[in-house]
Amino acid sequence: MSDATDESDFMRHDTDFHLAVARATGNRFMLAAIEDIRLRLNDAISLLPESDSWHRRLSGEHHAIAQAIERQDSGGAQNAMEVHVNASDQGLRAVLAAIHRRRR
């Protein structure tokens, strides 16, 4: 993700990371669920801010997840994933709430 040249490239790397983690579980249902979630959320994800701080946060969260997986630290990976999911959830909800307020 740090090598991304534009927002589209960054988001492609983001999706690739999530799919790689899902594939690594060896659970085809998890992979299918992540693919489905990414397809459903793609439009909303594209509304998230394009900023260096946003990219650094996402990259840092992904890095923490990857490091825990590499250490085979399931508890650390779970904690890092929960941080990432919660932060992403808050970001998406904030963007959607702002859009809703503007439409009123």
N, C-alpha and C positions, 0 to 999 in steps of 0.2 A: 504494500500500500504506500510505503514511503517513496517508492519510485514512480508513482502515478503522475502523469503529465497533465491531466485535467480531471474534472469531476466524474465524467463518464468512466474513465480509467480507474479512478479511485473506487467507485461503486462496483465495478467489475471485480476488482481485487477483494473488496469486502464480501461480495457474494461468494467468490471462490474460497475465501477463508471459511465461511460458514459451511459450505458444502464439503470442504476437506475435513473439517471436524466431524461432521455428520457421517461421512464415509468411514472415518477412522473408528467409529463405534462398531462397525461391522453389522449394524442393525439397519436392515433395508427400510423398516418402518420409520426410523428416525430420519433417514435420508429423504424419504418421500415427504415426511412432515416438514422438514426444512425447505425442500424445494417448493412445496405448496405455500408455506408462510412467505417465502421470498417473493413468489409470484403475486400473492395477495397484497403484500406491503410495498411492492416496488414503487407504485405511484406516490404513496405517502413518504417513503424513504427519499424519493427524489426532491421532496419539498424541504428536507432538512437543510440547515445552513451550510453554505460552502465557505468554510473558514479554516485557517491554519489551526486554530485552537480546537475546533471540532474534529478535524482530521487527526491531530495529535492525541486527543482523548480516545477516539476510536482505535487508533493504532496502538496506544498504550494498553487499552483493555484487551485487544487481541493478543498483544505480546504477552501479557500476564497469563492468558488462557493457554497459549502455545507453550510457554515455559513450564507451566504446571503439568501439561500433558507430557512434555519431554522428560520431566522428572518422575513421571508416572505417579504423580500426587493427585489422586482422585478428589480428595477433599479440597485441595487448593484449586484444582480445575473447576470444581463445582462452585466454590466461592467466587472465583474470577468470572465465571459465566453468569452467576447471579448479579454481580455488580454490573456487568455489561448489559444484560437483559433489562435490569431495572433502569439503568441510565438511558438506554434506547427507548424504553417504554415512556419514560418521563419526557424525553425529547419529542417523540412522536405525538404524545398527548398535548404537549404545549403548542406545537405547530398546528395541530388540528383544531385546538381551542381558539387559537388566534385567527385561523381562517373562518371559523364559525362566527366569531365576534365581528369580523369584517363584513360578513354577508348579511348581518342584521340591519 
